[in-house]
């Protein structure tokens, strides 16, 4: 539930997700269009950099495999942008292969704004700060570009099993 600023209150009537490639081609989905895509249910464990874990959490959302299936790109990295200005960086490979979702439902209920609603990125195999709240964009990049917390010393990758909390871990 940690955040770097105030909780954005994003109305689903105005919510939009944009994917932009390294060549500046753009794809957009409204809330209704996102919900019309194939949906996945995921039961995953979450790990926070502050040293807590929550096991067996239940989510529903759209796999990044679905969202990026028709987006031609050779990008190796993604910079995820959020309502409220937050960003985080990830390798594209960590968004594919059934490993990441745009999640809109938690434990059978619409995702609360305090926890990133109406939609957040969910990348459970990395520390939770990589699962950006209030997601609004994914920019595909040829070169890695640090996100908000990464510029303040958090690890660029954030693997909980390797305890990659801070730069140099």
C-alpha positions as CSV (number, residue, x, y, z in Angstrom):
1,X,0.0,0.0,0.0
2,X,3.1,2.3,0.0
3,X,2.9,5.1,-2.5
4,X,5.2,8.0,-3.4
5,X,2.3,10.5,-3.5
6,X,-1.4,11.0,-3.3
7,X,-3.7,8.2,-4.5
8,X,-5.1,9.1,-8.0
9,X,-8.8,8.7,-8.3
10,X,-9.2,7.6,-11.9
11,X,-12.7,7.2,-13.3
12,X,-13.0,4.2,-15.6
13,X,-15.0,6.4,-18.0
14,X,-11.7,8.3,-18.6
15,X,-9.2,5.5,-18.0
16,X,-7.0,4.5,-20.9
17,X,-4.0,2.2,-21.4
18,X,-1.5,3.2,-24.1
19,X,1.3,1.0,-25.5
20,X,3.9,2.9,-27.5
21,X,6.7,1.1,-29.4
22,X,10.3,2.1,-29.9
23,X,9.2,3.4,-33.3
24,X,6.5,5.5,-31.8
25,X,3.5,3.5,-33.1
26,X,0.7,3.6,-30.5
27,X,-2.1,1.2,-29.4
28,X,-4.8,2.3,-27.0
29,X,-7.5,0.5,-25.0
30,X,-10.4,2.1,-23.1
31,X,-11.7,0.5,-19.9
32,X,-14.5,-1.2,-21.9
33,X,-12.0,-2.5,-24.5
34,X,-9.7,-3.8,-21.8
35,X,-12.6,-5.7,-20.1
36,X,-13.6,-7.1,-23.5
37,X,-10.2,-8.8,-24.0
38,X,-9.6,-12.4,-22.8
39,X,-9.3,-12.4,-19.0
40,X,-7.1,-14.5,-16.8
41,X,-7.4,-15.5,-13.2
42,X,-4.1,-15.7,-11.3
43,X,-3.3,-16.9,-7.9
44,X,0.2,-15.6,-7.0
45,X,2.5,-14.7,-4.1
46,X,3.5,-11.1,-3.6
47,X,6.8,-9.9,-2.1
48,X,7.4,-6.4,-0.9
49,X,10.8,-4.7,-0.7
50,X,9.9,-3.9,3.0
51,X,10.3,-7.6,3.7
52,X,6.8,-8.9,3.8
53,X,5.1,-11.5,1.6
54,X,1.5,-12.4,1.0
55,X,0.8,-15.8,-0.3
56,X,-2.1,-17.1,-2.6
57,X,-3.4,-13.7,-3.6
58,X,-6.2,-13.8,-6.2
59,X,-6.3,-11.5,-9.2
60,X,-8.2,-11.1,-12.5
61,X,-6.9,-9.2,-15.5
62,X,-5.5,-9.2,-19.0
63,X,-2.2,-10.9,-19.7
64,X,0.5,-8.7,-21.3
65,X,0.8,-11.6,-23.8
66,X,-2.7,-10.6,-25.1
67,X,-2.0,-6.9,-25.0
68,X,1.3,-7.1,-26.8
69,X,0.4,-10.0,-29.3
70,X,-0.3,-7.6,-32.2
71,X,2.3,-5.0,-31.3
72,X,5.3,-5.4,-33.5
73,X,8.4,-4.5,-31.5
74,X,12.0,-5.6,-31.0
75,X,12.3,-3.6,-27.8
76,X,14.1,-5.3,-24.9
77,X,12.8,-3.0,-22.2
78,X,9.6,-1.3,-21.0
79,X,8.9,1.8,-19.0
80,X,5.5,1.6,-17.3
81,X,3.8,5.0,-16.6
82,X,1.0,5.6,-14.2
83,X,-1.6,8.1,-13.4
84,X,0.1,10.3,-10.7
85,X,3.4,10.3,-12.6
86,X,5.0,7.2,-11.2
87,X,7.1,5.0,-13.5
88,X,9.0,1.7,-13.3
89,X,11.3,-0.1,-15.7
90,X,11.2,-3.8,-16.6
91,X,12.7,-6.1,-19.3
92,X,10.0,-7.0,-21.8
93,X,10.8,-10.7,-21.3
94,X,9.4,-10.3,-17.7
95,X,6.1,-9.1,-19.1
96,X,5.5,-12.1,-21.4
97,X,5.1,-15.8,-21.0
98,X,2.1,-15.6,-18.6
99,X,4.2,-13.7,-16.1
100,X,2.4,-10.3,-16.0
101,X,-1.1,-8.8,-16.2
102,X,-3.0,-5.6,-16.2
103,X,-5.0,-6.5,-13.1
104,X,-8.4,-4.9,-12.3
105,X,-9.8,-7.3,-9.8
106,X,-8.4,-8.5,-6.4
107,X,-10.1,-11.2,-4.4
108,X,-13.2,-11.0,-6.5
109,X,-13.7,-7.3,-6.1
110,X,-12.8,-4.3,-8.3
111,X,-9.3,-3.1,-7.4
112,X,-9.4,-0.4,-4.8
113,X,-7.6,2.9,-5.7
114,X,-5.4,2.5,-2.6
115,X,-4.1,-0.7,-4.1
116,X,-3.7,0.7,-7.6
117,X,-7.3,0.6,-9.0
118,X,-8.8,0.8,-11.3
119,X,-5.9,-1.2,-12.9
120,X,-2.4,-1.9,-12.0
121,X,0.5,-3.9,-13.5
122,X,0.9,-7.2,-11.8
123,X,4.4,-8.8,-12.1
124,X,4.4,-11.2,-9.1
125,X,7.9,-12.8,-9.7
126,X,9.5,-9.4,-9.0
127,X,9.3,-7.1,-5.9
128,X,5.9,-5.4,-5.7
129,X,7.2,-1.9,-6.6
130,X,7.6,-3.3,-10.2
131,X,3.8,-4.0,-10.2
132,X,3.0,-0.4,-10.8
133,X,-0.3,1.0,-9.5
134,X,-2.7,3.1,-11.6
135,X,-1.2,2.0,-14.8
136,X,-1.8,4.1,-17.9
137,X,1.1,3.4,-20.3
138,X,3.8,1.0,-21.4
139,X,6.6,2.5,-23.5
140,X,8.7,-0.1,-25.3
141,X,12.3,0.9,-25.5
142,X,15.6,-0.3,-27.1
143,X,17.6,0.7,-24.0
144,X,16.7,0.5,-20.4
145,X,15.5,3.7,-18.7
146,X,15.2,3.8,-14.9
147,X,11.8,4.4,-13.3
148,X,10.9,6.5,-10.3
149,X,12.2,4.2,-7.4
150,X,15.1,3.0,-9.5
151,X,16.4,6.6,-9.8
152,X,16.2,6.8,-6.0
153,X,18.5,3.7,-5.5
154,X,16.1,0.8,-5.8
155,X,17.4,-2.1,-7.8
156,X,16.8,-2.0,-11.6
157,X,15.4,-5.5,-11.6
158,X,14.1,-6.4,-8.2
159,X,14.2,-10.2,-7.9
160,X,13.0,-11.1,-4.4
161,X,14.7,-14.5,-4.5
162,X,18.1,-12.7,-5.0
163,X,17.1,-10.0,-2.5
164,X,17.7,-7.3,-5.1
165,X,16.3,-4.4,-3.1
166,X,18.8,-1.6,-3.8
167,X,21.4,-0.8,-6.5
168,X,24.4,-3.0,-5.9
169,X,22.4,-5.9,-4.3
